């Protein structure tokens, strides 16, 4: 039986787990969205405190 050496594209594809990359991107997006919400909430609370102080 004759075996064919793997092509570079097959070798590179074997090094990367596609599910792992997608899940880490999703987790990063979730964290960034949460950070954005925290910043917006903080800005709204500061504005509310200033308005109540008047």
C-alpha positions, 0 to 999 in steps of 0.5 A: 500500500502506498502512503501519500505524505500529508500536504501542508494544509492538512498538517496545519489544520491538524494543529488547530482545534476549530471548536477551541478557537470559536469558543475562546472568541465567544468568551472574549466577546462575552467579556467585552460586552459585559465590560461595556455594560459595566462602563455604561452603568457606571456612567449612568450612576455618576450622572444620577448622583450628580443630579440628586446632589443638586 
